[in-house]
Structures are given as structure tokens and as C-alpha cells.
Amino acid sequence: MKAKKLIRRSLLAGAIALTLPLLGRAEPAAPVLSCWHNLEIGTRSTWVSLTDHQRDFNATSVGMGSFYGSINQLNAIPNYWPLKPFVDYKFCPYGGVELAWDYFSVRTITRGDGHTDGDLNLMGPMLSVFVRCPTDFKLTPFAGAGLVYYKADFSEDPDWHAPPGRPEIQTMDFDHTWGLFVYGGVIWNICDHVALDLYVRYTKVQDAEGTHWAGANGDALIGNPTIPLSNIATGLGLRYSF
């Protein structure tokens, strides 16, 4: 019995002796790789200007050169709230991809009397690739290009939708549309994780095609309006980098 105990103790001591040198040579576990430092989030405020916004003052039909019917002017409605979020992911210091959310509204106007049929509202995601040129200063120029998909919705003016004194209802429905865009700007690093960016973008948008309904029940097909939406947007952004 004593011999068995002696053998077990000898084997345990030998195992410990063999293990200690291996523990001394053990390397620390590799740190878990993190991609957070490549991520930036932010939001922008933009001012939109349509590239085709005005036709002949006297045009009251498409045949005379109006956009549609008596609509001879389109005004982008200003909205300066910084509620256009974006996420940038850098594959390297020189470029990456951006996913952003955009929206703007266009008011249809007849300049002769100033009335409006309503507002065409566009909103949707923008996906792009960008390049950057890091410098030794706090300013970093950037440029990019991408694709946007817009959901379209028309908000009728109440007096146009149901003209006073007339047994008529009018509506307009528009198909969703898409566009290609290019942009550029400069990032100003305020501190380690916070930066501002100045931004300018040109978007070539496929014309929004719609359907005009009218009549006592609002179900008679009247025409098919086509509204050009290509635009230039300038803005200011605030971003945080991880």
C-alpha cells in the first residue's frame, strides 16, 4: 500500500516538473481583433437646389412647355434640421463605404396666381464608396459616388384636392425612383473622435413618373405627370469616429 502511494506521488511530481517549463514559455493569448476603430457615425443638414425648376411663365400646359398642366415652377422646400444620418466604414485610411438616409420635398407651383397642387416628397437610402486624402493637418478632403433609391409620395394641397364649390376630387400618385450621385468635401477634425464636414453633392435622379386622377369619385384618369428631380445639395455634417 505504501509502495502504491509512493508511486503516485512520484508520478505527480514528475508531471509537475514537466509542466512548469511549458508554463514559463506560454505566450499571452492574441487580442480579439476589433473593427470599431474603422467605424464613423454622423448626421447632416443639407440645402437642396433643383437643376430644372422653372419653365415659361405663360406655359399652362405640357404643349406650351410646362412641367405638367399649369405647373411651371418647382421649389425645393428648405429643411435645415440635421436629421440625415449616415454611417461610414473605412477599409483603410484612404477609403471605404457610406450608407446614408436622404429626404427632400418639392412644391409644385403655378406662377401666374401662385397656387400649388401639392408637394412631392422623396426619401430613401444612399449607398456609396468614398476615397480620402489624409494630411498632416486637421483637414481631410474626400470624394465619393453611389446610388440612391427614393420612395415618392405626393401630398395634395387641400384646395387642389377638393376644389371649393366643385364636385371634384383630384389626386396624384408617383412611382418610386432612383438616381446616381457624386459628392465631395472636406472633414475638419475638431478633436480625437469628433469632426465636422462640409459637403456638396450632385444627384442625377430619374424623373418621377405619376398618374393624375380626378372626377366626382376621383377615379378618372386625367394624365401622367413627369417631374424632374435632379439636384445639387450642399450641407454641413457632424461625425463621431470610434
Secondary structure, 3 states (H helix, E strand, C coil): CHHHHHHHHHHHHHHHHHHHHHHHCCCCCCCCCCCHHHEEEEEEEEEEEECCCECCCCCCCHHHCCCECCECEEEECCCCCCCEEEEEEEEECCEEEEEEEEEEEEEEECCCCCCCCEEEEEEEEEEEEEEECCCCCCEEEEEEEEEEEEEEEEEECHHHHCCCCCCCCCEEEECCEEEEEEEEEEEEECCCCEEEEEEEEEEEECCEEEEEEECCCCCEEEECCEECCCEEEEEEEEEEEC
